[in-house]
Amino acid sequence: MAENAQNQLKERLDPYMAIIAPLAMILMIAAFMGIAEPTRYFRLSNLNIILLEAALYMPMAMAMTFVITQRGIDLSIGSVAALTSIIMAFLIKQYGFPDWAAVSIAICLGGLLGLINGLIITKFRVPDLIGTLAMDLVYRGLALVLAKGLVLARFPDLITDIGRGRLEWFLPIPVTIGILAFIVGFVLLKRTHFGRYSIAIGSSPEAAELTGIAVDRYKLHAYILMGTMAALAGVMLAGKLNAVQATSAPYFNLHVIAAVVVGGTSLFGGRASLLGSFAGVLLLSMMINALVTLRIEFFWQSVGSGVVIITSVALFTWLQKKDRDGGGGLFAAFATPENIKIVKLSGGLLALLIALLALGHFLSGAPVASG
């Protein structure tokens, strides 16, 4: 009887786990910061900073949800954002384009770059990971060639408003853009063929094709959407900093993919959660801001952010994986003979490293002066 009740509770909660898990982590961060730095972390100006930081990733997280749901990945979004914003800046500063025209061209160009990514994947049959990683190099290289080391700054009000403006008596403009992007994504996911077919393609591309779904076409649509949202994020970043350079947005891909996967969208495809992606973006922005608020040195912030992202993604990926064998919970999943061998190998290498450090310290002489 108790087991049946437990199974029923699990079935009821399962559709909401994508949002429950990141929300629980958000509450944990809030509780910790409420004890460690309540006055600095929860002041209105700092909450505004968290929202503005999260807003930058919201459009990309929405689009990446569809890409990952289709069993895809896009590692080129940072370079797309940089290249499109560099071109926008040149159009305004060197060719005198109106600001609205330059922004529109940049966003359309992002869609075109997304289309190129999709064609490489669907027509040339290059795996998503390799194809988008290679195009990341191409787009970043083009941005470096165009910029020639220049930092382009001081944009018109339209662009700075997109990046950091505020509607009177309302949310900041970038936050409004991010929320609207998620609303559009929710409509696409729940009310259109694109959303339903994305889930079907991710569940089984072969079965989707046999049922008559144009798999390649909908993959193209997902990558076009991704490129468009990456370009929009590039415009938002340029407006936020009031400057742009070819090396901008280096970690967009890691941040966005981590937010989407932490939010419950399965890396194995066939499962999407836009609300979870929204919560994942907020979670990562709160975590990075917490490290800054705790006055942790910048380089250690990078270490901490990377460790937390890897841990979160690994944990949620394990929780989502449906094809695990056997029972016994988490311990049984790691206590296989193969994993025990890996643990022993890791322990042996760590012991060897410690022994070499001890030996080096014992045999060391006077320090050598640098310079």
Disulfide bonds with the S-S distance in Angstrom:
none
